[in-house]
Amino acid sequence: MSEVTKETLDEIIRRIDENIIEVKIQTTKTNGSVRALQLWKAKAHGAIVVISIVMTGVIIPLVLKYLSISLFG
């Protein structure tokens, strides 16, 4: 079995460090993209909720009027 030299170990550690740096850079980019998608999803969800509330306030009276049902008379 061959003996591992200090230079060999240093080279292995250097390569591992380079790989870790590359992974960290890519992870940071991915996390930024995911965050942007999360914000977009939250805004879309909020818009849907607002539209649903407004449309409910419009549709229910129209349906009641169409059916000739009065809530207060």
C-alpha positions as CSV (number, residue, x, y, z in Angstrom):
1,M,0.0,0.0,0.0
2,S,1.4,3.4,-0.9
3,E,1.9,6.1,1.7
4,V,-0.1,9.3,1.4
5,T,2.1,12.4,1.4
6,K,1.3,15.7,2.9
7,E,1.2,17.2,-0.6
8,T,-1.4,14.6,-1.6
9,L,-3.6,15.4,1.4
10,D,-3.3,19.1,0.8
11,E,-4.4,18.6,-2.9
12,I,-7.4,16.6,-1.8
13,I,-8.4,19.2,0.8
14,R,-7.9,22.0,-1.8
15,R,-10.2,20.2,-4.3
16,I,-12.8,19.6,-1.6
17,D,-12.7,23.3,-0.6
18,E,-13.2,24.3,-4.3
19,N,-16.2,22.0,-4.6
20,I,-17.7,23.3,-1.4
21,I,-17.3,26.9,-2.7
22,E,-19.0,25.9,-6.0
23,V,-21.9,24.2,-4.2
24,K,-22.3,27.2,-1.9
25,I,-22.4,29.6,-4.9
26,Q,-25.0,27.5,-6.7
27,T,-27.1,27.0,-3.6
28,T,-27.2,30.8,-3.0
29,K,-28.4,31.3,-6.6
30,T,-31.0,28.6,-6.2
31,N,-32.2,30.0,-2.9
32,G,-32.6,33.4,-4.5
33,S,-34.7,32.0,-7.3
34,V,-36.9,30.0,-4.9
35,R,-37.4,33.1,-2.8
36,A,-38.6,35.0,-5.9
37,L,-41.0,32.2,-6.8
38,Q,-42.3,32.2,-3.2
39,L,-43.0,35.9,-3.3
40,W,-44.7,35.6,-6.7
41,K,-46.9,32.8,-5.3
42,A,-47.8,34.8,-2.2
43,K,-48.8,37.8,-4.3
44,A,-50.9,35.6,-6.7
45,H,-52.6,33.9,-3.8
46,G,-53.4,37.3,-2.2
47,A,-54.8,38.6,-5.5
48,I,-57.0,35.5,-5.8
49,V,-58.3,36.0,-2.3
50,V,-59.2,39.6,-2.9
51,I,-60.8,38.8,-6.3
52,S,-62.8,36.0,-4.6
53,I,-64.1,38.3,-1.9
54,V,-65.1,41.0,-4.3
55,M,-66.7,38.6,-6.8
56,T,-68.7,36.9,-3.9
57,G,-70.1,40.4,-3.0
58,V,-71.1,40.9,-6.7
59,I,-72.3,37.4,-7.6
60,I,-74.5,36.6,-4.6
61,P,-76.7,39.7,-5.1
62,L,-77.0,39.0,-8.8
63,V,-78.0,35.4,-8.3
64,L,-80.5,36.4,-5.7
65,K,-81.9,39.1,-8.0
66,Y,-82.1,36.5,-10.8
67,L,-84.0,34.1,-8.6
68,S,-86.2,37.0,-7.3
69,I,-85.2,36.4,-3.8
70,S,-85.1,39.3,-1.4
71,L,-83.1,39.2,1.8
72,F,-84.7,42.2,3.4
73,G,-88.3,42.3,2.2
